[in-house]
């Protein structure tokens, strides 16, 4: 950490949901004499919450969370593959979309359909599992950035006060949750953009990203089994189609690499954002359509005196 400690611990125990943590608390690079950090208890991230328990829902309510943004593809929302089996619930009864009273689900897919075709899955698997380390992640995250701008804009608009707000300062936005399937890649990219926009150091952003390995540890075996089974079943089902050229090379080592969240992968992605777009702020302006005043208001909401 550069100037102050991160949230300790960053993870919150939400029964039925893994990898749930507060994005706030990270130090912002010094531009004033007073230390500053990302506002706590505003942006939360997690894996998909379809197995949340009644106690977990109470926890969300106690955090003040009113909205959750779902970054998954349509295919994922229709394919129940729970990370945390719910005691006493038959597998056929499990669903892939959480219906939580008092919490609005806003569907903001980074990809709609195309990302889970057999060819795309094979390509993504090869990107992640490539022996050249972070380069595979750069390629995968470049695709997320290319497709994710509309979703990212919708989410970040949550932080901006309505245009007709007359109070000064405007009221704070309500806390919200961002998730994809495991809360690692698509979720990790938008969180990295937010933190980088606010001036959090690359090393701290990468450390925050790497916490996902700790967050997914309770379901790592289930996740790995489901992942290998899914890839294997899709490869088999598509193998008889004429003209299909599948590049799936499924093995445990490669799958574990794909499911990992090493700091070096995020550092490479942040370098790529600067190389391709000129940095997080330039990306948010050119790709998401925010103007300079809106981005300054985002920073005003997100950055507080530590």
LUMVO-529363 format. One record per residue (C-alpha): residue number from 1; x, y, z. Coordinates in pm, 1 decimal. Example, Ala and Ser with C-alpha at 12.3 -4.5 7.8 and 13.67 -1.06 7.14 Angstrom:
2
  loke         x         y         z
     1    1230.0    -450.0     780.0
     2    1367.0    -106.0     714.0
//
This chain:
306
  loke         x         y         z
     1       0.0       0.0       0.0
     2     120.6     347.3     -75.1
     3     -26.9     593.7     176.1
     4    -272.7     408.1     399.2
     5    -408.5      63.7     465.5
     6    -690.3     -80.0     252.3
     7   -1019.6    -184.0     409.3
     8    -934.9    -437.1     678.9
     9   -1063.6    -681.9     599.0
    10   -1187.5    -587.8     249.9
    11   -1422.7    -887.0     239.2
    12   -1770.2    -890.5     388.8
    13   -1945.9   -1212.1     484.3
    14   -2262.9   -1229.6     274.4
    15   -2407.7   -1581.2     314.6
    16   -2453.2   -1742.8     -24.9
    17   -2225.6   -1500.2    -211.7
    18   -1850.1   -1533.1    -256.8
    19   -1583.8   -1277.2    -338.7
    20   -1791.1    -993.9    -189.9
    21   -1587.6    -689.5     -94.5
    22   -1581.8    -313.0     -60.1
    23   -1394.6    -127.2    -333.9
    24   -1339.4     173.9    -107.6
    25   -1053.9     265.7     123.1
    26    -765.4     266.2    -123.6
    27    -530.1     565.2    -109.5
    28    -534.6     826.6    -382.3
    29    -210.1     974.5    -510.6
    30    -120.6    1290.5    -323.1
    31    -230.9    1615.3    -486.1
    32    -300.7    1798.0    -158.5
    33    -143.1    1808.9     185.3
    34    -418.0    1589.3     327.7
    35    -424.1    1214.9     251.9
    36    -723.7    1106.2      49.3
    37    -880.5     771.7     -32.2
    38   -1169.6     607.4    -217.1
    39   -1502.3     640.7     -37.3
    40   -1597.2     327.6     154.0
    41   -1941.1     165.3     166.1
    42   -2042.6     285.0    -179.7
    43   -1920.5      41.5    -447.7
    44   -1916.5    -330.3    -376.3
    45   -1810.5    -617.3    -602.2
    46   -1878.0    -990.7    -592.9
    47   -1941.7   -1310.9    -780.1
    48   -2294.5   -1378.4    -902.3
    49   -2542.2   -1373.6    -610.6
    50   -2808.5   -1622.5    -721.4
    51   -2755.6   -1840.2    -412.2
    52   -2781.0   -1559.3    -160.9
    53   -2958.4   -1667.9     157.3
    54   -3222.8   -1473.6     351.7
    55   -2949.5   -1377.8     596.6
    56   -2736.4   -1257.9     304.4
    57   -3024.1   -1043.6     178.6
    58   -3051.0    -886.3     522.0
    59   -2680.1    -807.4     500.9
    60   -2727.1    -633.7     165.5
    61   -3008.2    -428.2     314.1
    62   -2793.7    -335.5     613.2
    63   -2525.8    -207.8     373.5
    64   -2783.5      12.7     205.7
    65   -2741.5    -156.4    -132.2
    66   -3035.2     -67.1    -357.2
    67   -2901.6    -168.6    -698.9
    68   -2692.4    -448.0    -843.8
    69   -2541.5    -433.2   -1190.7
    70   -2514.4    -767.4   -1369.5
    71   -2236.6    -777.1   -1632.1
    72   -2297.7   -1134.9   -1748.7
    73   -2394.8   -1246.7   -2096.2
    74   -2747.4   -1367.0   -2166.6
    75   -2616.1   -1721.4   -2190.8
    76   -2471.9   -1704.1   -1840.6
    77   -2794.8   -1573.2   -1691.0
    78   -2980.1   -1869.1   -1840.8
    79   -2728.0   -2131.4   -1731.3
    80   -2751.4   -2209.3   -1360.7
    81   -2403.6   -2300.0   -1238.0
    82   -2394.8   -2199.1    -872.7
    83   -2063.6   -2130.9    -704.8
    84   -2201.6   -2195.8    -358.2
    85   -2448.9   -2486.8    -340.0
    86   -2749.6   -2390.4    -131.9
    87   -2832.1   -2641.3     138.7
    88   -3164.2   -2815.7      91.8
    89   -3225.8   -2692.9    -262.7
    90   -3237.5   -2945.2    -545.5
    91   -3005.2   -2867.0    -839.6
    92   -3301.5   -2836.6   -1076.6
    93   -3445.5   -2560.4    -857.6
    94   -3138.7   -2339.1    -875.0
    95   -3156.3   -2027.3   -1084.8
    96   -2886.6   -1805.2   -1229.7
    97   -3050.5   -1470.1   -1157.2
    98   -3110.6   -1342.1    -805.7
    99   -3445.8   -1181.5    -729.4
   100   -3376.0    -978.9    -415.8
   101   -3654.7    -779.4    -258.8
   102   -3557.0    -415.2    -226.2
   103   -3256.1    -444.8    -457.6
   104   -3305.8    -357.5    -824.4
   105   -3117.9    -574.5   -1073.1
   106   -2995.4    -370.3   -1369.6
   107   -2883.8    -586.4   -1659.7
   108   -2567.7    -435.5   -1809.3
   109   -2399.5    -709.5   -2013.1
   110   -2050.3    -650.4   -2144.6
   111   -2129.9    -910.0   -2409.8
   112   -2482.2   -1019.2   -2505.1
   113   -2451.9   -1348.2   -2690.1
   114   -2134.4   -1371.1   -2890.3
   115   -1887.2   -1429.6   -2610.9
   116   -2011.7   -1775.8   -2519.4
   117   -2013.7   -1946.9   -2854.4
   118   -1784.0   -2251.3   -2857.3
   119   -1533.0   -2066.8   -3073.2
   120   -1525.2   -1764.9   -2840.4
   121   -1493.2   -1982.1   -2532.2
   122   -1204.3   -2165.1   -2694.8
   123   -1037.6   -1838.6   -2790.7
   124   -1081.3   -1691.9   -2444.9
   125    -953.7   -2008.5   -2281.9
   126    -641.0   -1995.1   -2497.0
   127    -591.8   -1627.0   -2414.8
   128    -608.3   -1684.6   -2043.2
   129    -414.0   -2007.2   -2034.0
   130    -140.5   -1899.3   -2272.8
   131     210.0   -1968.5   -2152.0
   132     311.5   -1607.2   -2211.7
   133     147.9   -1495.7   -1886.4
   134     -11.0   -1149.6   -1877.6
   135     -25.2   -1117.0   -2257.5
   136    -325.3   -1350.1   -2267.6
   137    -507.1   -1141.0   -2009.6
   138    -428.1    -823.2   -2200.8
   139    -595.0    -972.3   -2508.3
   140    -902.7   -1081.4   -2312.6
   141    -933.6    -749.7   -2126.8
   142    -889.4    -559.2   -2452.5
   143   -1207.5    -733.4   -2572.3
   144   -1389.5    -636.0   -2253.6
   145   -1288.2    -272.5   -2296.0
   146   -1390.2    -274.0   -2663.0
   147   -1738.7    -409.2   -2583.9
   148   -1804.3    -285.1   -2231.7
   149   -1834.0      93.1   -2269.0
   150   -2218.7     105.8   -2273.1
   151   -2237.0    -110.9   -1960.0
   152   -1967.1      89.4   -1784.6
   153   -2140.4     417.5   -1867.3
   154   -2469.4     295.3   -1720.8
   155   -2299.8     189.4   -1398.5
   156   -2098.0     506.5   -1352.4
   157   -2403.0     723.4   -1417.3
   158   -2534.2     583.2   -1088.5
   159   -2268.6     796.7    -918.5
   160   -2369.3    1123.2   -1087.4
   161   -2641.1    1341.4    -933.9
   162   -2953.0    1393.4   -1147.2
   163   -2932.5    1692.0   -1380.1
   164   -3211.0    1872.9   -1190.7
   165   -3041.9    1841.6    -850.0
   166   -3032.5    2181.1    -681.4
   167   -2879.9    2094.3    -343.4
   168   -2512.9    2175.3    -291.3
   169   -2340.9    1947.8    -228.6
   170   -2572.7    1697.9    -396.9
   171   -2688.0    1391.3    -200.7
   172   -2462.0    1088.6    -211.2
   173   -2565.4     803.3    -442.4
   174   -2693.5     485.9    -282.4
   175   -2449.5     195.5    -241.9
   176   -2451.1     -59.5    -522.6
   177   -2307.1    -395.9    -622.5
   178   -2126.1    -487.9    -944.9
   179   -2092.7    -853.8   -1039.1
   180   -2029.8   -1086.8   -1329.5
   181   -2004.2   -1464.3   -1284.1
   182   -1707.1   -1495.1   -1051.2
   183   -1641.9   -1123.1   -1003.7
   184   -1296.6   -1129.0   -1158.6
   185   -1257.1   -1009.2   -1517.6
   186   -1543.0    -786.9   -1632.0
   187   -1595.1    -666.7   -1276.3
   188   -1219.7    -624.2   -1235.9
   189   -1192.2    -407.4   -1545.9
   190   -1458.0    -155.1   -1444.3
   191   -1323.3    -138.6   -1088.8
   192    -974.4     -75.2   -1227.7
   193   -1109.5     206.9   -1446.9
   194   -1280.9     370.0   -1148.8
   195    -978.5     345.3    -921.7
   196    -738.8     464.4   -1191.3
   197    -964.2     760.5   -1277.0
   198    -946.8     868.5    -912.7
   199    -567.6     846.1    -892.7
   200    -513.6     515.2    -713.8
   201    -166.6     379.0    -790.9
   202    -135.4      89.0   -1035.7
   203      20.9    -130.2    -767.7
   204    -276.3     -80.0    -536.0
   205    -525.9    -146.0    -815.6
   206    -341.0    -466.9    -897.5
   207    -340.7    -574.2    -532.2
   208    -714.2    -510.1    -509.3
   209    -768.7    -719.5    -821.1
   210    -553.3   -1002.6    -684.4
   211    -776.3   -1029.5    -376.7
   212   -1015.9   -1222.6    -601.0
   213    -806.9   -1537.1    -554.8
   214    -870.3   -1511.9    -181.3
   215   -1235.4   -1430.2    -241.5
   216   -1290.7   -1735.1    -462.0
   217   -1093.2   -1976.7    -244.1
   218   -1403.8   -2114.9     -65.8
   219   -1549.7   -2237.1    -395.9
   220   -1233.9   -2301.2    -596.6
   221   -1291.4   -2676.7    -629.9
   222   -1655.5   -2632.2    -732.4
   223   -1562.4   -2356.9    -974.7
   224   -1285.4   -2561.0   -1135.9
   225   -1504.9   -2870.3   -1170.1
   226   -1793.2   -2675.0   -1320.6
   227   -1563.2   -2490.7   -1557.7
   228   -1392.9   -2802.8   -1691.7
   229   -1725.2   -2982.8   -1719.8
   230   -1880.4   -2693.0   -1911.1
   231   -1594.2   -2666.2   -2158.1
   232   -1581.6   -3041.0   -2205.4
   233   -1955.5   -3078.6   -2265.5
   234   -1959.7   -2790.9   -2514.5
   235   -1661.5   -2925.7   -2703.3
   236   -1828.5   -3266.2   -2729.8
   237   -2165.3   -3123.9   -2836.2
   238   -2007.1   -2914.5   -3111.8
   239   -1756.3   -3167.6   -3238.8
   240   -1999.5   -3318.1   -3488.8
   241   -2086.8   -2990.6   -3660.1
   242   -1934.8   -2960.3   -4008.2
   243   -1670.2   -2695.7   -4041.1
   244   -1624.3   -2644.5   -3667.2
   245   -1262.2   -2594.9   -3569.2
   246   -1246.3   -2605.7   -3189.5
   247    -924.0   -2515.4   -3016.8
   248   -1019.8   -2633.8   -2668.2
   249    -724.0   -2780.1   -2487.4
   250    -879.1   -2839.8   -2148.7
   251    -649.7   -2931.7   -1863.3
   252    -651.0   -2850.3   -1493.9
   253    -336.4   -2638.1   -1503.1
   254    -466.2   -2415.2   -1780.9
   255    -807.3   -2383.5   -1617.8
   256    -648.3   -2284.8   -1286.1
   257    -449.7   -2017.7   -1470.1
   258    -767.7   -1888.0   -1629.2
   259    -940.8   -1870.8   -1292.8
   260    -645.4   -1696.0   -1128.5
   261    -612.1   -1324.3   -1057.5
   262    -244.1   -1236.0   -1044.0
   263    -143.6    -875.2    -982.2
   264      85.9    -884.1   -1284.6
   265    -214.3    -944.3   -1510.8
   266    -384.1    -626.0   -1397.2
   267     -60.4    -428.3   -1420.5
   268     -33.3    -540.1   -1782.0
   269    -396.0    -444.1   -1843.5
   270    -342.1     -95.3   -1699.8
   271     -41.8     -50.9   -1929.6
   272    -260.6    -163.1   -2218.7
   273    -531.2      92.4   -2129.1
   274    -269.7     367.9   -2145.9
   275    -125.7     235.2   -2472.6
   276    -461.9     185.7   -2645.8
   277    -669.1     469.6   -2504.0
   278    -439.2     711.7   -2324.2
   279    -548.4     601.5   -1975.2
   280    -868.5     550.8   -1778.8
   281    -991.7     909.5   -1806.2
   282    -935.4     917.9   -2181.8
   283   -1118.7     584.1   -2218.2
   284   -1415.4     707.0   -2017.2
   285   -1435.9    1022.8   -2225.7
   286   -1388.6     873.1   -2571.4
   287   -1560.2     536.2   -2527.9
   288   -1821.8     601.5   -2257.2
   289   -1911.9     957.2   -2354.4
   290   -1843.1    1135.3   -2026.1
   291   -1724.9    1493.4   -2044.0
   292   -1459.5    1649.5   -1823.7
   293   -1712.8    1802.9   -1583.9
   294   -1888.9    1469.5   -1532.0
   295   -1562.6    1291.4   -1459.7
   296   -1470.1    1560.6   -1209.7
   297   -1805.2    1508.2   -1037.1
   298   -1735.0    1135.3   -1026.4
   299   -1407.1    1205.0    -850.4
   300   -1581.6    1442.8    -611.2
   301   -1817.7    1161.7    -509.5
   302   -1556.9     887.9    -494.7
   303   -1257.9    1059.5    -328.9
   304   -1271.3    1164.1      35.5
   305   -1025.7    1294.7     291.7
   306    -874.6     990.9     458.9
//
